[in-house]
Amino acid sequence: MSHVVNRLLLGLGVNPAVYEVEENDEAAVATQLEATVRREGVEPQGNLQFPAVFIGGKLFGGLDRIMATHISGELVPILKQAGALWL
């Protein structure tokens, strides 16, 4: 699924930083990311799943949230506001 998110962002003109996680390391990395997000005062909704998308340094969500936001037309303005998209 990370390939889908990556292709979508590339197609919009965003050059995302991608950090690939081995399947056997997912649980440990998810725990670390959840702790980092909580320190920033954000409570993850449910268990953190991959792909985990961060926009502007903040956890945005996973594939479902990216796709829903894109379909609703809200993704491009969010990316522009974060400085990830200039056009």
N, C-alpha and C positions, 0 to 999 in steps of 0.2 A: 504494500500500500504506500510505502514511502516513495516509490517510483511515481505513483499517480500524483502525489502532492508536489513532488519535485518538477514533474512535467508541466503541471498546471502553473506553478509559479514561474518557471522558465518561459512558458507561453505568454504570460502576462508582462514579461520584461524584467522580472525580478531575478537577481543572481543570488540564490539562497546559499547560506553556509550549511553544509550537510555533514552530520556526524553519524556515521553508521555504527550500529551496535550489534555485536554478535548475538545470536539468539540465546545462547547459554549465559550471556551477561545482562540480558534485559531486566531481570528482577532487581539486580543490584543497582543498575543505572537508574531504573525507575524510582527506587527508594531514595537515591541521592538527589534526583531531580525534584521529587516531592518535598524533601527536606529543604532544598534551596528555595523553592517556590513559597513554602510556608514561612520561611524567614523573611521573605519580602511582603508578608502579610496577605497572601492570596491562598485560599483554601481550594485545592484541586477538587473538581467535581468527579467523584468516583475514583477508581484506580487510574493512575496515569498509564496511558497506552501509547504504543508506538504506531505510526509516527507521531511524535509530540512536536507541535509547531509553536515556535516562539516568534512573535512579531514585535519589533521594537524592544527586545529584551524581556518581554513578558509572555508567560504561557498563554497561548491563544486557544489551543485545543488540538484535536486530532483530525483525522480525515473527514469525519462527519461534519464537524464545525466548519472546516475549510470549504467543503463542497456546498454546504447550506448557505454560507456567507457569500460564496461566489455566485451561486444561482440567484440569490436575492439581489445581487448587484452591489452589495456592501463591501466586498473584499477590496476592490481597487481603491476606494477612498481610505480605507484603513491602512493599506500599504503606503499610500501617498503620505498620510499623516505621520506614519512611522519613519518616513524617509527612505523606504525600500523601493519606491517607484517614483520617477520624476515626471513622467509624461501625463 
